[in-house]
């Protein structure tokens, strides 16, 4: 069964949150991989945002105003 756009966006947000937590823990330990984990977390967040935007567009919801 195909995943709905909203479900995919939620999944990506959860993945991003986990990646941010892992990066934060690595930063606290001085890990050399902390930068890479932060980069991956940012990529997950960006994909989650794009998927959320796609879901909103499919349902005719207006885009939020930028800061």
Number of C-alpha atoms within 10 A of each C-alpha: 3 6 8 10 16 16 14 16 22 16 14 21 21 15 17 22 16 14 21 21 15 15 22 16 14 18 16 9 10 11 13 10 12 19 15 13 21 20 15 17 22 16 14 21 21 15 16 21 16 14 21 20 18 17 18 16 12 11 8 9 11 9 10 8 5 4 3
